[in-house]
Amino acid sequence: MNELLKQLAVCIERGKINKASPFPPDMKEQDGADELTKRALEEGFTPETILNQALMIGMKRIGDKYEAGKAFIPDMLISAKAMNAAMVHLRPYFESGAVELKGTFVIGTVKGDLHDIGKNIVRMVLTGAGWKVVDLGVNVTAEKFLENVEANPGCMVGMSALLTTTMVNMEGINKAIKEKFPETKVFVGGAPLSQKFSDQIGADGYFPDPNKLTKYLDTII
């Protein structure tokens, strides 16, 4: 792998956002994801190459560490921030259609729930894996999910909840989506959820972390 792309993958994995970022301490005053992505484009690397050979590799590494219990939510969050810094430079290419995306994923935290950390991590991991992600935010009603499924034909849907009192709202939202768009796949996630709950409400799957979701999506597209 090219040395510049190697460095960029490390920045994503370690959460090195830009040169001014003090984290991680051993990379202080080094260029981060922001500067290295800009430089890679200037040196002629295509957005696809940067995405596939640097950003996705870095996110996969931190995802694998999280899955193995060697990294934690704060590590995922800081990696997601580094990914976001890189995507600022790549996003125009995706939005213009110059880069082919795997598909569209509509995501939101369900009605009554204002927690967004998990959702934001999923958004960045999927974006880094080559998906167009439509983030509806928090406290999302069934109507808002339906509007966005209609506006994005062929999309998949992800619903997030952190509270046992709000996870129950997933059933009604899933039912509404399935009634109007029966072919749409709906996935759920969040701390209190389980595969059993997903099965009970008729969703298409439960994933405890974004790495597992991304791997699964690659098998069904």
URMODA-V898507 format. One line per field, one symbol per residue. psi: psi as a letter, one per 20 degrees, with the letter a starting at -180 (. if undefined). A space follows every 10 residues. Layout:
psi: ???
This chain:
psi: qqhghggghg gggikogrhi piqqhijpjq qahgghgghg ghjjpqhggg ghjfghgghh ghghgghjji rrghghghhh hgghhghhhh ghhghijhpp qhapopqqpr pipjpjgggh ggghghghjk qppooibrlp rhghggghgh impjrrpppq qiqhhhhhih ghggggghgh mhipppqqrq girrhggggh ijriqppiqh ghgggghhii .
